Amino acid sequence: MSMKPEHIESNDNIVPSDPKSLTLGGSKGLDISVVIPLYNEDESLSELYEWIERVMKENGYSFEVIFVNDGSTDHSWDVIEELNRQAPDQVKGIKFRRNYGKSPALFCGFEQAQGDVVITMDADLQDSPDEIPELYKMIKMEGYDLVSGYKQKRHDPLSKTLPTKLFNATARKVSGIKNLHDFNCGLKAYRKDVVKNIEVFGEMHRFIPYLAKNAGFDKIGEKVVHHQKRQYGKSKFMGWNRFVNGYLDLITLWFLGTFGKKPMHVFGFLGTIMFLIGFVAAFWLGTEKLWALSQGIPMRLVTDSPFFYIALTMMLMGTQLFLTGFLGDLISRTSQGRNEYQVEKII
């Protein structure tokens, strides 16, 4: 399942939203693509691009910067258009008609990225473009598939840092990626193959390293990066709601990664266990009643016992879970992606 905007507006016209059918201008064979999702960040965009441009020129990189305007209500798109007029070969823009979220913005940006290495960063100037050369070297020279930034010293309020620490501890445990301390850091570097073979949907941008691992890209590294104070506006992502949503998304991703192609293994197993427990309990009650009758011992009706209804409920729930697994398997076997696998090389 992918979340795609209804329409994407380019500089000249409006085209269908399927990112695969939309190709932004510019030449291929670039060293770096920088993908920047943004929402109401018009004050920082010019300064951010100038900073990125300076770093790229100092290091001799060919590059493109893809700004994904996620339904901003300020003048962000006007700034992007002006930057594109000044540097049409380097500045690209994607405009959503409304706010969809960071994951759809990254998905569309990844589809358009042409660089050998793809860098993502936030638009609020808290991520430093000076980190790009080292991130690039870790991908190209050290052979990492993905490098995630680690904001060891953060300049965020407690309402943002405390949920983040709790969330990251759980994410490390569930994903098995023990060396990452900041899954949700916006500053990341990817080998091009990674972004072309993962699907970021919903709010799964928090778990891109986990998505990459599930797709077979398991050389994942981390780099301590400088985190700057926000200069303009205020954070768009604060509070405990992102903490709760993050846990729910993590459970979803774990389940899909573990049982996505074999739902019967979990639902069928749980359903069988519950049915057997309920059946044994009902059998015991019936046997006990028959024994009492054979001995002439007065005993209340089986239906007067609460255990009868507990046993009956467990048998019904067990049957429903088993059928859920069966239906899940049927859907999985008829889905379009049932035989989609990540093949690295064929010789």
C-alpha positions in Angstrom: 0.0 0.0 0.0 1.4 3.4 -0.9 0.2 6.8 -0.1 0.4 9.0 -3.2 -0.9 12.6 -3.5 -3.9 13.1 -5.7 -1.9 15.5 -7.9 1.5 16.9 -8.1 2.0 20.3 -9.6 5.2 21.0 -11.6 6.4 24.4 -12.5 4.5 24.5 -15.8 1.4 22.3 -15.5 -0.5 19.8 -13.5 0.1 16.2 -14.1 -1.2 12.9 -12.7 0.2 12.0 -9.4 1.8 8.7 -10.1 5.5 9.5 -9.3 6.7 6.9 -11.8 5.0 8.8 -14.6 6.5 12.1 -13.5 10.2 12.9 -14.3 11.7 16.2 -13.1 14.0 18.0 -15.4 17.8 17.6 -15.1 20.6 15.2 -16.1 21.3 11.8 -14.7 24.6 10.6 -13.3 24.6 12.9 -10.4 26.7 12.4 -7.3 24.1 13.5 -4.8 20.3 14.1 -4.6 19.1 16.0 -1.6 15.4 15.4 -0.8 13.9 18.0 1.5 10.2 17.5 2.6 8.8 20.8 4.0 5.7 22.4 5.4 5.5 26.1 6.0 9.3 26.8 6.0 9.5 29.8 3.6 11.9 31.7 5.9 14.6 29.1 5.9 14.6 27.7 2.3 16.9 30.2 0.6 19.4 30.1 3.4 19.3 26.3 3.4 19.8 26.0 -0.4 22.7 28.5 -0.3 24.3 26.4 2.4 23.9 23.2 0.5 25.2 24.8 -2.7 28.3 26.0 -1.0 29.1 22.6 0.5 28.6 20.9 -2.8 30.8 23.3 -4.7 33.6 23.1 -2.1 33.7 19.3 -2.5 33.2 19.2 -6.2 29.9 17.2 -6.1 27.3 17.3 -8.9 24.0 17.5 -7.2 20.3 18.3 -7.3 18.0 19.5 -4.5 14.4 18.2 -4.6 12.1 20.3 -2.4 8.8 18.5 -1.7 6.2 21.1 -0.6 3.7 19.2 1.5 0.7 21.5 1.2 2.3 24.6 2.7 0.0 27.6 3.3 2.8 30.2 3.4 5.1 31.3 0.6 7.3 28.2 0.5 6.4 27.3 -3.1 7.1 30.9 -4.3 10.6 30.6 -2.8 11.1 27.2 -4.5 10.0 28.6 -7.8 12.4 31.5 -7.5 15.3 29.1 -6.5 14.4 27.0 -9.6 14.6 30.1 -11.9 18.1 30.9 -10.4 19.4 27.3 -10.7 17.1 25.2 -12.9 19.6 22.3 -13.2 20.0 22.0 -9.4 16.7 22.9 -7.9 13.6 20.8 -8.4 10.2 21.1 -6.8 7.2 18.9 -6.1 4.0 20.6 -4.8 1.2 18.7 -3.1 -2.3 20.2 -3.3 -2.7 19.5 0.4 -0.8 18.3 3.4 -0.2 14.6 3.3 2.7 14.1 5.7 6.4 13.4 5.6 6.2 9.8 4.4 4.4 10.6 1.1 6.7 13.6 0.6 9.8 11.3 0.9 8.2 8.7 -1.3 7.7 11.1 -4.1 11.1 12.6 -3.6 12.8 9.2 -3.7 11.0 8.4 -6.9 12.5 11.4 -8.6 16.0 11.3 -7.1 18.8 10.6 -9.7 21.9 10.9 -7.5 24.1 7.9 -6.7 23.7 8.9 -3.0 20.4 10.3 -1.7 20.5 12.6 1.3 17.4 13.6 3.3 17.2 16.5 5.7 14.6 18.7 7.3 14.0 22.2 6.0 14.2 24.0 9.3 18.0 24.5 9.4 18.4 22.1 12.3 20.2 19.6 10.1 23.6 20.8 9.0 24.6 20.4 5.3 28.2 20.4 6.4 27.6 16.7 7.4 26.9 15.8 3.7 30.6 15.0 2.7 31.1 12.6 5.5 27.8 10.9 4.9 28.6 10.6 1.2 32.0 9.0 2.0 30.4 6.5 4.3 28.1 5.3 1.5 30.6 5.4 -1.4 33.9 4.4 0.3 32.9 2.4 3.4 30.1 0.5 1.6 27.1 1.3 3.8 23.6 1.0 2.4 22.2 3.5 4.8 23.7 5.9 7.3 21.4 7.5 9.9 22.3 10.7 11.7 22.5 10.6 15.5 21.6 13.9 17.2 23.5 13.1 20.4 23.1 16.6 21.7 19.6 17.9 20.9 18.2 21.4 21.1 14.5 20.3 21.5 12.1 20.7 24.4 11.6 17.8 26.9 8.1 17.1 25.3 10.0 16.0 22.2 13.2 14.4 23.5 11.7 12.1 26.2 9.2 10.4 23.9 12.0 10.1 21.3 14.3 8.3 23.7 11.7 5.8 24.8 10.6 5.2 21.2 14.2 4.6 20.0 14.9 2.1 22.7 11.8 0.1 21.7 12.6 0.4 18.0 16.1 -1.0 18.5 14.7 -4.0 20.3 11.9 -4.8 17.8 13.9 -4.1 14.6 17.1 -5.8 15.7 19.1 -2.8 14.5 21.1 -2.4 17.7 23.6 0.3 16.6 21.0 3.0 15.9 20.1 5.6 18.5 18.0 7.9 16.5 15.7 6.1 14.0 13.7 9.3 13.3 16.6 11.6 12.5 15.7 13.5 9.4 19.4 13.6 8.2 20.2 10.3 6.5 22.2 9.1 3.5 21.2 6.2 1.3 22.6 4.3 -1.6 20.4 4.9 -4.6 19.3 1.2 -4.7 17.8 1.5 -1.2 15.4 4.4 -1.9 14.3 2.7 -5.2 13.5 -0.6 -3.5 11.6 0.6 -0.4 8.1 2.0 -0.1 7.6 4.7 2.5 3.9 5.0 3.3 1.6 6.2 6.1 3.9 7.5 8.7 6.6 4.9 8.2 9.4 7.5 7.6 10.3 6.9 11.3 11.3 3.3 10.4 13.1 3.7 7.1 16.1 1.8 8.5 13.8 -1.1 9.4 12.2 -0.9 6.0 15.6 -1.1 4.4 16.6 -4.0 6.5 13.4 -5.9 5.6 14.3 -5.2 1.9 17.7 -6.8 2.3 19.9 -3.8 2.9 21.4 -4.7 6.2 24.7 -2.7 6.2 23.3 0.2 8.2 25.5 2.7 10.0 25.2 5.7 12.2 27.0 9.1 12.4 26.9 11.6 15.2 25.6 14.8 13.6 25.4 18.4 14.8 21.9 19.5 15.8 21.2 23.2 15.6 18.6 25.3 17.3 15.5 26.2 15.1 15.9 29.7 13.8 12.5 30.3 12.4 9.0 29.3 13.4 8.3 26.3 15.6 8.3 22.5 15.2 5.4 20.9 13.4 5.9 17.6 15.1 5.7 17.8 18.9 3.8 16.1 21.7 3.0 12.6 22.9 0.7 11.8 20.0 3.7 11.1 17.7 5.1 8.8 20.5 1.8 6.8 20.6 1.5 6.8 16.8 5.1 5.7 16.5 4.5 2.6 18.6 1.4 1.6 16.7 3.3 2.0 13.4 6.2 0.0 14.8 3.9 -2.9 15.7 2.3 -2.7 12.2 5.7 -2.8 10.5 6.9 -5.7 12.7 3.8 -7.7 12.0 4.0 -7.0 8.2 7.6 -7.9 8.1 7.2 -11.1 10.1 3.8 -12.4 9.0 2.9 -10.2 6.0 3.2 -13.1 3.5 2.1 -15.9 6.0 -0.8 -14.5 8.2 -2.0 -18.1 8.8 1.1 -18.7 10.9 0.1 -16.3 13.6 -3.7 -16.2 13.3 -4.0 -19.9 12.7 -1.7 -20.7 15.6 -3.5 -18.4 18.1 -6.9 -19.6 16.9 -5.9 -23.3 17.3 -4.6 -22.7 20.8 -7.7 -20.8 21.9 -10.0 -23.4 20.3 -8.2 -26.3 22.0 -8.3 -24.6 25.4 -12.0 -23.9 25.1 -12.7 -27.5 23.8 -10.7 -29.1 26.6 -12.6 -26.9 29.2 -16.0 -27.8 27.7 -15.1 -31.5 27.5 -14.1 -31.4 31.1 -17.3 -29.9 32.2 -19.3 -32.4 30.2 -17.3 -35.3 31.6 -17.7 -34.1 35.1 -21.5 -33.8 34.6 -21.8 -37.3 33.1 -19.7 -38.8 36.0 -21.9 -37.1 38.6 -25.1 -38.4 36.9 -23.6 -42.0 36.8 -22.9 -41.8 40.5 -26.3 -40.3 41.4 -24.7 -37.1 42.7 -26.9 -34.0 42.2 -25.2 -31.4 40.2 -26.2 -28.1 38.6 -26.7 -27.7 34.9 -23.6 -27.3 32.8 -25.0 -24.1 31.4 -25.2 -22.7 35.0 -21.4 -22.7 35.2 -19.6 -19.6 34.1 -16.8 -21.8 32.8 -19.1 -23.2 30.2 -19.5 -19.7 28.6 -15.8 -19.0 28.9 -15.0 -22.2 27.1 -17.7 -21.5 24.5 -16.3 -18.0 23.9 -12.8 -19.3 23.5 -13.9 -21.9 21.0 -15.7 -19.2 19.0 -12.8 -16.8 19.1 -10.4 -19.5 18.2 -12.5 -20.4 15.1 -12.7 -16.7 14.1 -8.9 -16.2 14.4 -8.3 -19.4 12.4 -10.7 -18.1 9.7 -9.0 -14.7 9.8 -5.7 -16.4 9.1 -7.2 -18.5 6.3 -8.7 -15.4 4.7 -5.4 -13.5 5.1 -3.6 -16.3 3.3 -6.1 -16.2 0.5 -5.7 -12.5 0.1 -1.9 -12.8 0.3 -1.9 -15.5 -2.4 -4.0 -13.3 -4.8 -2.3 -10.0 -4.1 -0.2 -8.4 -6.9 2.9 -8.3 -4.7 2.8 -11.9 -3.6 5.9 -12.8 -5.6 7.8 -9.5 -5.3 11.3 -10.1 -4.0 14.4 -8.0 -3.8 16.9 -9.5 -6.4 20.3 -7.8 -6.1 22.0 -9.4 -9.1 21.5 -11.9 -11.9 24.4 -13.2 -14.0 
